[in-house]
């Protein structure tokens, strides 16, 4: 059996065109109450809380730091740098921007504490943040009416909650795009993903792209997201990807920060399966990861990698690079090529546009939310398509009503460098419309 033999009718659309998610919890009445002590690891750019009248505009950015799993310290670091920069320019619409940050420690209880702190401090939005625990934090934000702008896109609630305003297609778009790219270039595909609630959604998303190209589904393999070695998992994945001797397959590790650890095990086990290739998504690998794994002689050579945005060398990132250079120089947490940092930049671009649209009026969670829900279209300078959130979008019927940017870019590791594999972006909307996400 070859990897590309269809096992069901080929789904329409595939990846042509432009170059049932779990519903979020019911609104929590308790979230309306300001409560709980501050979560450990939280910081603040000085300024008084609030966001109405001519006073400061308070927002929050959170992400996990110093944990044994995925860490995104660059996101709050970029938020602090943005606040310093925008305040030096006179603020947002003449108001000081007050950025609170919080470390959710990859923990559901702490994620909820971060959200309750945002309520207590009068945040008008949570902006450019990462957390796996939407079931913990989203009901708190929904109960207080606080919009969630530019989450990283790793939970279904980010694409279903009426208070979520994602700027990218999250894991759904990345995996659908990757599956489409692998359908014509790989035999059997083995997916290695976290044994978590968020990880449980990944197989159907990758399969949507594979099946759209006439390929059989991937072999799904769970793994601990905080493991210190993956020898057993790497060996099993390689055997699965080698199931068809006539058609070398691909192993797709999507383990966040632990992808590098997996690849150490993969490289050792690969000696018996030299033709098996790898492919993954940004957030699991970047240029630093490729370099550390051996560059052109490493296991990523020839690997496809999907991302949400243009390559960091694109001139559209000039504004962000300027801010990083001026306000985050020497801060090793801020890497302009990191997808989390980029997402935070775009999320603050959205916030700036929303505040600008309000003129001299009140800036509050309610006015920000109404502006976003009122059809405001936001130009991100070519980093994404124009963003506009409604519940009448194309992916509402398959459980992603807030997913408004399904574009992905395709890169490939060539001679040890991540380079564009094709010009422009690929719209995964039609592929996602056929995804069997239960």
ABEGO torsion letter per residue (X at the ends): XBAABBABBBBBGEABEBXXBBBBBBBBAAAABBBEBBBBGBBBBBEBBEABEABBBBBBBBBBBGBABBBBAAAAAAAAAAAAAAAAAGEBGGBBBBBBBBBAGGBAAAAAAAAAAAAAAGBABBBGBBBABAAAAAAAAAAAGBBBBGBAGABAAAAABAABBBABAEAAAAAAAAAAAAAAABBBBBBBBBBBAAAAAAAAAAAAAAAAAGBBBBBBBBBBAABABAAAAAAAAAAAAAABAABBBBBBBBAEAAAAAAAAAAAAAAAABAABBBBBBBGABBAAAAAAAGEAABAABGBBBBBABBBAABAAAAAAAAAAAAAABGBAABBAABAAAAAAAAAAAAAAAAAAAAEABBBBAAAAAAAAAAGBBBBAGGABBBBBBBAABAAAAAGBAABABABBBBBBBBGGBBBBABBEBBBAAAAAAABBBX
